[in-house]
Amino acid sequence: MKRATTAILALAGTLFACCRGVWASEQVQPKQLIVPGVSVGDFKLGMSKNDVLTKLGKPCRIFSEGEEFSLDDLPRRYFMAFDDLSFLVVDGSVEVISVRTPLYHIYASGLGVGDSEEKIQEAFGYRFEREEHDAKDLDNYRDWGMQFEIHKKSRKVIKIDVYRPEKTPMILTTLPRFDPDLAQENVFHIDLRSRDLTLCDLRNSKNDLMYAVFNDRTNWPAPDRMPSGFDLKRIMELGKDPGLGVRSLHKRGITGRGVRVAIIDQPLLVDHQEYAKRLRFYEGVDLRGRTNPQMHGAGVASIALGKTVGVAPEAELYYIAMHFIDQNTVRRIARSIHRIVEINQQLPKGNKIRVISISRGWNPSHEGYKEVTEAAQEARAAGMLVACVGVEYVHERFDFGGLGRSPLADPDVFKSYEPGFFWTKLFWASRSAPSDPSSSSSVGFWVPMDSRTTTSETGDDEYVFYGIGGFSWAVPYIAGLYALAVQADSAITPERFWTLAAQTGRTIEVERSGERKPLGPIVDPVRLIRTIEAGESSELKQRQSDGQTIEAH
């Protein structure tokens, strides 16, 4: 939120001084909902000043920049204060609603004015960000579409402001420089989501932008201050393409139609146009009121089965929402897997869940490892592929790597790819490439990971581009690919799929500083599906006769 908006919201707190106290006298009334970024009770952001007056009557005070006003003499921007609510009105429209009474509670969490800072932090976790406050005895904290005013002595919420975040983008005057070491620690090293860049001169920032994260709400500078050749629209559209010929399979009708895919991830924006019509089940596990949609859930769901972004755009989605934030994460994953198995038992034969996508890994050092291993094996016994970051701990000898791509390179061309950002050092340092299929200890392949456009959690028709991805984006790609394989042959097993994906993959040669090295096998969805449909090894024999290195697609 811009500093100016924070100041406006803080100033709104002074408006209640003229109004009578309501805490004790009205707590018996039914509580009404606060919906972040949308509404407080019956009052919605964007409603007119006259609508507010019709519901509440004459305000006890009208105030702006230290001056008092009447309804007959109003400035362009002003506050209207009532007994338990205050409204910031701009050009006759409500832009902020402020609450200073426990008569309202936040949607899903049940929290409100009078609750402790500790409860708010527990409910909103890492999204709970501190802001400066003009008053020395107060702290400001905000979440998406909300700001909390907390008294420093009592550590309790004394006011909640509800606002529309898209109206207050963070303004940047300079762009962060790309730092490979810093990016290893933080994929959002250059985070431009919902930022206002109109004051920036980006003509010399093309390389930095190639590793950036930006969305449909990013405000860009004028074209004469943008880098030459940086085509935003094309980058977003190329990022939506799963690549490697997947869309040619879609044209043939291989779309994962009717195949049931389960995802365990963070809370989902359930109404997004990419998957809303195919969401068959949604349930939360131990959310503790933290139900706001998260970027991670939107990203993995769209990569697996988004209508325009996904590998399997007609697969059906079963979703378990949870948080990956503490030492109990692995145990929650175990519970979520058990729940999916339970749901699967209720589904008719021939319409079972075939794959679970979990963009999280675990190993014997994690608390809950025994529980999650038992749950994953239960899912395997039910015929599911359990695709996860540490897949080798579920399916023995399975392995995979993640690919990078220049944002403007064609995702269908195999030579557009290189080791993904997080793989680069390991790839060039090792004698043999990770996921080497010739290794007796593993069967592996590479899938796209970086330079992806996914759904955004900010709106049901909005998108976000990630210059740097991660294994979180590779896992749902594999899940979507398995859904295509199941459509091609309903009898396919995880073991056969994984083996064929490696055997039918293509190997290219990549170069860095004069050193050349094979990279592969890169999964070839077209060959894979053709082989599965054939039901025999003719394609594999042809693959062997072609040799291991293939220049381009």
MOVENHU-V225098 format. One record per helix or strand of 3 or more residues. SS is the DSSP state (~ for helix, > for strand). FROM is the first residue (numbers start at 0). LEN is the number of residues. If there is no record, write none. Layout:
BEGIN
SS,FROM,LEN
SS,FROM,LEN
END
This chain:
BEGIN
~,2,16
~,22,4
>,31,4
~,48,8
>,60,4
>,76,5
>,84,6
>,92,7
>,103,3
~,116,11
>,128,3
>,137,6
>,145,6
>,155,8
~,164,3
~,179,6
~,205,4
>,212,3
~,222,3
~,231,9
~,245,6
>,259,6
~,275,3
>,278,6
~,294,11
>,315,6
~,328,18
>,352,6
~,368,13
>,384,4
~,390,3
>,397,8
~,413,3
>,416,3
~,420,9
>,442,6
>,451,4
>,462,4
~,470,18
~,493,10
>,505,7
>,514,8
~,524,10
~,537,9
END
